[in-house]
């Protein structure tokens, strides 16, 4: 045959871009980003005859709005030479720059090497396979030499599938529990406990390295060793949010929100409070297991900060970025059908 065209309709699904407002200390390396694409196989030639010699696809990608046919591409072998309609083809684009915008378009090729026209392109942000929260520096406060304090960080699966990995850090910090880890499915989490045991009266900083499936993330930890003459506890409590999510971001259609979580310290936790960056504050019920209810959200981004105070007066905080969007219907799947409509990608959609 002389040429191919892809016929059929596309189901365009818009994804929600969640804005965090939380500063990234360090993101994944340039080659850690991924995008997932799904499209419907072509069934006819340009003359309307049935397609019987479909060979492969080229998935073009790049930073320009029209990546096809001059940009880099992935080749995908067609699972059948004669698609019958509504047959989906999937590809995970790898080796991308995390948190960078990419445009993607698709073409089809027959067994003679004839190539179809390019589909309209779609754009999305490449994402990592996993994330670690909190994203800012984890501070252990002042800890007496010879004593120790612990903090927890949460590793989460953001891409689906199985993500095995591990964490490592240099002394005087150590990984106490949670590593190695295996995260099965989107949203799976693992808490990793880091211990600070100062040997000198000095401030020390280090980097906890997290690696999984060839990707890596770093988180900075810091603490100050203190002479322990009085035996006074100077290490802040450990506090975490568990409900409605243990992740760092959350989207809801409800204006009212309840937070729940846990807190612990070398001495008793005496109080847990919360504040909203958009206005409002309050005191949670409970301490080691606490609940903050009746939080009023404003439309858009709300950064909720929860603070735990122990009996020695030490304080620690954790945050959750909540997007209040009455139109949000939850994460949706995506489909693309080249070349008449734009591709749709699994990621943070920024273009329609």
Secondary structure, 3 states (H helix, E strand, C coil): CCCECCCCCCCCCCCCCCCCCCCCCCCCCCCCEEEEEEEECCCEECCCCECCCEEEEEEEEECCCCCCCCCEEEEEECCCCCCCCCCEEEEEEEEECCCCEEEEEEEEEECCCCECCCCCCEEEECECCEEEECCCCEEEEEEECCCCEEEEEEEEECCCCEEEEEEECCCCEEEEECCCEEEECCCCEEEEEEEECCCCCCEEEEEEEEEECCEEEEEEEEEEEECCCCCCCCCCCEEEEEECCCCCEEEECCCEEEEEEEEECCCCEEEEEEEECCCCEEECECCCEEEEEEEECCCEEEEEEEEEEECCCCEEEEEEEEEECCCCCCCCCCCECCCCCCCCEECEECCC
